[in-house]
Every structure is written in C-alpha cells, then in structure tokens.
Amino acid sequence: MTQKQIDESVAYLKKRGFETPEIGIVLGTGLGQLVHMIENPTVAHYNHIPYFPLATVEFHSGKLIYGTIEGKKAVVMQGRFHLYEGYDFVDITYPIRVMHQLGIKKLFVSNAAGAINLDFKKGDIMLIEDHINLQGGSPLAFKNVVEFGNRFVDMSEPYDLEMRNKIEAIAARENISLKKGVYASVVGPQLETKAEYRMLKIIGADAVGMSTVPEVIVANHLRLPIVAVSVLTDECDPDNLEPVDVQEILEIAEQTEPKMIKLFKELIKEL
C-alpha cells in the first residue's frame, strides 16, 4: 500500500461527488438496511474504485454509498472484507484509510457475533468496550507503516468513550436493551468447537466474530474515534451446542437491525 494508491482512490470518489463526509459507517453481516436511510445517495462499486479489494461473500454486496443521514454527510461501506476470504490485513483496512482521507471524523462499525456470555441472548445488541485480537496478525505490520502514522499505537482505550456514553444514553432513552462487553476476533470461516468456546469464555470474551478488530486498530492508528456494536445472532453454550444455521444468523441480524439503526441514527443526530 502506498499513499499514491490512497490518493487515487480518493480522487476517484471525489470525482463521483463524495465530498467531505463527516461520518463513516461499516455495515456487518445481515445489517444492510441502513442504506435505505441515506438521502440523495451516490454509489461507487468496489470493483470500480482504484485499488479497492472486491467483496467475495455472497451476502456482502460491495459498494460505498455517500449521502446524508440525519442532516450529516456520511459514507457507508455496504460489504466489508474478511481474513477468511483470503485478504490480508492491509486489504481489509484499506477502505478505512480511504474514508479517513475523504474527511470522516467519526467511524461507526457493526457486526454479527456469537454470544459467549451466557447472560446474553440471540437478538441482543452488545456495545463493544474492548477486544481480544485472535486473528494472528496486525494491519500495522507492514514495512512502510511509518509513512501513515506511528508504528506503535496505544490501544488502552480503542473504542471512543464519548460515543459509547452517548449510545448508552440513547439506548436507555429509546428503551433498547444494550449489553456491554469484550469482542474476540478470530479468523474463521469455520465456527468454533465446544473447547474453543470454553477457551474464549476463560480469556474474558463476551462475544466472538470474524471481523472489526483490524478496522479498529487502523482507526486508532489514524486517531479516528470509533464506536462498534455487535448484533448477537447465536448463543455459544458449549454444554448445549447446536449446529449453526447461517440462514438463521442472517434472519436474527435482520430482525435486530432496526434497533441498531435507531442507535446509529440518534448518535449521528447528537454528534
């Protein structure tokens, strides 16, 4: 990755009308409905943006959408990239660097995750307070990283406290049940064994997924305040484990999505 590549991606998007967005949003699995809330949308497909990776997961659609949400300019990633698709960490996080250079000041991230904490149920929303990176690598581990920021990035508070407090207040006001916890990010795409779920619980994870952490690390590298929520789509109880139905995961994400959209829209309004 070079600065010249990012410049070319940004120049293409600006030519398409992507002017000074304030907010970037990354939509996770089964969480695509927010795009219908965007006023005056302009769409750029990933395969047309110079140096962008292509989304390969069938339910990730692969486009950047620019427009207005709650009176603020936003750029929304519909379809993200994962390690399990064969991308490297630099590919996965390239769009975050592009959105940052376009001008975003805040980043919102959503994902679908499995509940490790047995007090959490299918359909709950969890505000991510901290994470455990089990993906075996870092999006900052490349030779010329110092051209983009400090090599060694502090991660003592990776998720922006101010936005977290605001989301909690919104959830209380809107009567949306909001859990809080630690998200563990694994490679996938296979789901976990009973023994792996037990291990995740022991090391302090409340939920597990296959995304988000690389984007959060890069946001911190860019000093870009970030907030992230998980929609919990399955319960990972190793003593009562049932085979996972991907279709059911997508359906639960879809059912829970209106609450997540409400949280994001209200937060946008307040920023």
N, C-alpha and C positions, 0 to 999 in steps of 0.2 A: 504493500500500500504506500502511495506517495501523496503528498499534498496536491500535486498536479492532478491526480485522479479525482480527489475530492472536489477540487476546483471545477473540473469538467462536469461532474455530476451536478454540482450546484448551479453552474451556468445553464445546463440543460433545463433544470427545474425552474429557474428564474425566467427563462425564455417562455416557459409554459404558463407563467403567471404566479408561481409560488413565491410571493413577495412577503418578506418579514413576518413569518408566523411566530406567535408567542409561545405556543404550546405544541409539544409533540406527544403523540399517543401511539402505543404499540398494543395492538389487539391480539389476544391469545386465542387458543382453540375454542371454537364454538362461540366466540364473542364478537361477531361481525356486525351486529345490528346498529352499533353506534354510528356507522357510516350514514345511516338514513337520517341522522340528526344534523348532518352537515349542510349548511345553507350555501348555495352557489358553488357546488363542488367542481373542482378541476382534478382530473385523474391523470396520473402518469403510471403506466405499467412498468413493472421492474425490468422486463426484458427490453424496454426502450431507453432506460436510464443508463448512461455510460458507467461501466464498472460495477453495476449493481449485480449481486447474485440473483439467481432465479429461485422462486419458491417451488419445492417439489412435492410437498404434502398435499394430498387431494382436497382437503378441506381448508387449505390456506390459499387465498386467492391471488396474492401477489401484486398489489398496487399501492401507490402512495396517493392519498387523497387530500387535497388542500381546500379549505373553505372556512366558513365561520361557524363557531359553536358558542352559543350564549354571548354573542357580540364580540368574541375574540377570534383572531386568526389562528387556525390550527392546522397541523399536518399530521395525518393519521396513516400508520402502517397497517394495511389490511393484509395479513400474511407475514409471518416472521420466519427467521431461519434457525435451524437447529443443528447441533453437532451430529445428531443421529442421521441427518440427511447427507452426511459426507462433507459438510462445510468445515472450514477451520474457524477459529475464534475471531480472526480479523474479518473474514467474510460476514459472520453473524452480526458483528457490531458495526460494520461499515455504514449502514443506514443511520445509526445514532450520530456518527460523526458528520454525516451529510446534513441531517436535520439541525444539528448544533450550528454548523456553519451557515445554514439558511437563516438562523437567528433565534431558534427557540430558547426560551428562558427557563422552562419547566418541562419535565418529562413524566408522563403517566404510563404505567405498564400494567397489563392484566395477563393472567394466565389461568389455565385449568390445572388443578393439582389434586393429589390424593391426600386424604386426612390421615395422618399418623396419630395425632392426638385423639384419643377415643371419646373425648368430650365434644369433638367437632363432628358434624353430621353432613351427609350429602346435601348439597344445596346451600350450605353456609358460605359466607364470604369471609375471608381472612385478610386482614391488613398485615402486610409483611413488615416486621420490625427489624429483622436481621436474617442472615442467611448462612448456609454452610455450602461451600463450593466442593462438590464431589465429582466434578467433570474432568479432573485430571489435567488441567491446564489453565492458562490465563490469556485474555485478549490483549494483554500488555507485554507478553513475552515474545517480542519480535525486535530485530536488530535496531531499526531506526526509530524506536518508540519515542526517544527524546526529542525528535522533531515535532511531536504532537503534545508534549507535556512531560511532567516528571515521570521518571521510570518507577519510582517507589511512591505508591499512592496510599494515603491514610484511609483506612476502612473502619474507623472506630464508630462512625455513625453513618452507614452508607445510605440510609433512607431518610429523607428530609423530615426533620422533627415538626417543623411548622405545618407542612402539608398533612402529615399524619394526624396532628392535633385537630386540624380543620376537618378532615374526613371523619374522625371520631365524633366531633360535634355535629356534623351533618347527619351521620347515621343515627345519633340519639334523637335529633330533631325530627327526622323523617321516619322514625320507628323502624329502622333497618337493623337487624341483629348483625353485629360486626365482631368477629373474633379477631384476636391478635396473636401473632406467633412467628416462628422461625421456619423459613422455607429452605429445604435441602434440594440442591440441583444435581441431578445425575445425568449420565449420558443417554440412556435408553438405546433403542426404542423399545426393548423388552421391558415389561413391567417387573416389579420386584418379587423376589421369593419371600416366603414367610420369615426366613432367617434375616434377610435384608431389611424387612420392615421392623423386625425386633432391634436390629443394629441402629437403624435410623432413630428409633424412639430413645434408645440408650444414649445416643450422642446429642440428643436435645432438639430433634426436628419435630415440628408440629404438622408439617405438610411436605410432600415431595412432588417434584415435577422435573421437566427436562429442558427448561429454558430460563430466561430472565436474569440469572446471575451474570452472564457475560455483559449484557446491556447495562446492568447496574454498575459493574466495575468500570466500564468505559465512561458512563455518565459521571462517576466520581473522578475519573481521570480528567474529564473536561470541566470539572467543578459545576456540573449541571444538576440542580436539585431534582430528585426523583422520588416518586411515590409509586408503590406497587400493591396490587390486590390479587389474591387468588380466589377463584371460584372453586369450591371443593366438590369434586364430582364423584368421588368414591371413598368408601371407608376401608382403611387398610389395617384391619384387625387380624393379626397373624393366627389367632386362635379360632377365628371363624371366617377364613378367607374363601371367597368365592371367585370363580373365573371372571375376569373383567370383560365387560361388553362395551366396546368402543362406541357403538351407537348410543348406548345409554349415557355414556360420559358426555357425548355431544348434546344429547337431549337435556340433561341436567344443567349443563352450561347455558343452554338456550333459555331454559326456564328461569334461571337465576339472573340472567343478563340484565333485565330491566332494573334491578336493584343496583347493579354495578354502574349502569349508565346514569342512574339518578345521582349516585355518589360523585361520579366524574363531572357531570354537568353542573351540579351545585358547587363543586370545588372550582371549576372554571369560572363560574359566576363571581366567586369570592376572591379570586386572585387579582 
